[in-house]
Structure formats: C-alpha cells, structure tokens
Amino acid sequence: MPRTSFEQELRSLQQFSADQSLGVLLVAKEDGAPIGACLLVESEFEPNHDVAPWLTGLFVIPEHRKEGAGSILVRAIEDQARQRGFSRLNLYTSEAAGFYARLGWSIADRTCWRGVDATLMVRDL
C-alpha cells in the first residue's frame, strides 16, 4: 500500500479538524513544536466491535515519550468525549494495554483487528 506524504497527511488532518462535529484532533506541543497527537472519532474504520466513540491515533514522538504528553492527550480526549455527552470511550491497542490500564481503562476483549492481535479497551467517563 503506498504511503502518503507528510503534507498529504497534514492536509487530511486539517480537513478533519475543521469540522469538530466529526471528531477532535488534539496536538501536544513543547516550545511551539508538535510532539504528539490524539483523535476522538465517532467510528473506527472496519472495527471488530460496533461501539462508539473511539480514542485513536495516540502518538508521541519517541524522544518525548515517558514525559507525560501521552497521558495528558488521553485525559484531554476523555474530557472532549464527556463534553459531547458520551459516557464511555473505546480504543484498540496492540502494545499499550498497560499504559491505558494505568489511566483507568479496562480490557473488554482481545481480538484480531486488521490482521493484528489487539485489545479492545473501554473507559467509563
């Protein structure tokens, strides 16, 4: 599958974030430079579970990991979900179940999603 350029991804995210009724994109910055991002979306692409909404796309650049940016982004997405009237949030993770568990998330199911062993986690808000 061809990879898109940074510019294409940026345009796509800008388009997505222009209409917050579709979801929310949050970006963590340090000294004005982006160091991480996370999304709140109504639905995942091809999910194995028919639930909504979703926390997805959490990413912190490697040199800023374990400094708290990921936790701050997750908490901010939870707040955005609460403000929109949601009482539960969902996510898939293949490697970070321990990270999310420390933030109060619970394992709901283990599955194979998009060909990857994944854990469905939930957080009651």
C-alpha positions as CSV (number, residue, x, y, z in Angstrom):
1,M,0.0,0.0,0.0
2,P,1.5,3.4,-1.0
3,R,2.3,5.7,1.9
4,T,1.1,9.2,1.8
5,S,3.4,12.2,2.2
6,F,3.6,14.3,5.4
7,E,1.9,17.1,3.5
8,Q,-1.0,14.9,2.4
9,E,-1.4,13.6,6.0
10,L,-1.3,17.1,7.3
11,R,-4.0,18.3,4.8
12,S,-6.2,15.3,5.7
13,L,-5.9,16.1,9.5
14,Q,-6.6,19.8,8.9
15,Q,-9.7,18.9,6.9
16,F,-10.8,16.5,9.6
17,S,-10.2,19.0,12.4
18,A,-12.0,21.8,10.6
19,D,-15.4,20.2,11.4
20,Q,-15.4,19.2,15.1
21,S,-18.8,17.7,14.8
22,L,-17.0,14.7,13.1
23,G,-14.4,14.4,15.8
24,V,-11.5,16.1,17.6
25,L,-7.8,16.3,16.9
26,L,-5.6,17.4,19.8
27,V,-1.9,18.2,19.4
28,A,0.6,18.4,22.3
29,K,3.3,21.0,21.8
30,E,6.5,21.8,23.5
31,D,8.0,25.3,22.8
32,G,5.6,25.6,19.9
33,A,6.7,22.4,18.2
34,P,4.3,19.4,17.9
35,I,5.4,16.4,20.0
36,G,2.2,14.3,19.9
37,A,-1.4,13.9,18.8
38,C,-4.6,12.0,19.5
39,L,-8.0,11.8,18.0
40,L,-11.6,11.4,19.2
41,V,-13.7,9.9,16.4
42,E,-17.3,8.6,16.1
43,S,-16.3,5.4,14.5
44,E,-13.2,3.4,13.7
45,F,-12.5,2.1,10.1
46,E,-13.7,-1.5,9.9
47,P,-13.9,-2.1,13.7
48,N,-14.5,-5.6,15.0
49,H,-16.8,-4.1,17.6
50,D,-19.9,-2.0,17.0
51,V,-19.3,0.7,19.6
52,A,-18.7,4.4,19.7
53,P,-16.9,6.8,20.2
54,W,-13.2,5.9,19.8
55,L,-9.9,7.3,21.1
56,T,-7.5,6.6,18.3
57,G,-4.2,7.7,16.8
58,L,-2.3,8.4,20.0
59,F,1.3,9.2,19.1
60,V,4.1,10.9,20.9
61,I,7.4,11.3,19.1
62,P,10.0,8.9,20.6
63,E,12.2,11.5,22.2
64,H,9.3,12.8,24.2
65,R,7.8,9.6,25.4
66,K,7.6,8.9,29.2
67,E,7.3,12.6,29.9
68,G,3.5,12.7,30.4
69,A,2.4,14.0,27.0
70,G,0.6,10.8,26.2
71,S,-1.3,10.8,29.5
72,I,-2.3,14.4,29.0
73,L,-3.6,13.7,25.5
74,V,-5.6,10.8,26.7
75,R,-7.2,12.8,29.5
76,A,-7.9,15.6,27.2
77,I,-9.7,13.3,24.7
78,E,-11.7,11.8,27.6
79,D,-12.7,15.4,28.5
80,Q,-13.8,16.1,24.9
81,A,-15.9,12.9,24.9
82,R,-17.6,13.9,28.2
83,Q,-18.3,17.4,26.9
84,R,-20.0,15.8,23.9
85,G,-22.3,13.7,26.2
86,F,-20.6,10.3,25.9
87,S,-20.5,8.1,28.9
88,R,-18.0,5.5,27.5
89,L,-15.0,5.7,25.3
90,N,-13.3,2.8,23.4
91,L,-9.9,2.1,21.9
92,Y,-7.9,-0.6,20.2
93,T,-4.2,-1.2,21.2
94,S,-1.7,-3.8,20.2
95,E,1.1,-2.8,22.5
96,A,0.0,-0.3,25.1
97,A,-2.7,-2.1,27.3
98,G,-0.6,-1.5,30.4
99,F,-0.3,2.2,29.7
100,Y,-4.1,2.6,29.3
101,A,-4.8,0.4,32.3
102,R,-2.7,2.8,34.5
103,L,-5.0,5.5,33.2
104,G,-8.1,3.7,34.4
105,W,-9.0,1.9,31.1
106,S,-10.3,-1.7,31.3
107,I,-9.9,-4.6,28.9
108,A,-13.2,-5.5,27.2
109,D,-12.0,-8.0,24.6
110,R,-9.0,-9.4,22.8
111,T,-9.3,-9.7,19.1
112,C,-7.6,-9.8,15.7
113,W,-8.2,-6.3,14.1
114,R,-6.9,-5.5,10.7
115,G,-4.6,-8.6,10.9
116,V,-3.1,-7.5,14.2
117,D,-3.7,-9.0,17.6
118,A,-5.4,-6.2,19.5
119,T,-7.0,-5.4,22.8
120,L,-10.3,-3.6,22.9
121,M,-10.3,-1.3,26.0
122,V,-13.0,0.9,27.4
123,R,-13.2,3.8,29.8
124,D,-16.4,4.8,31.6
125,L,-16.4,8.6,31.8
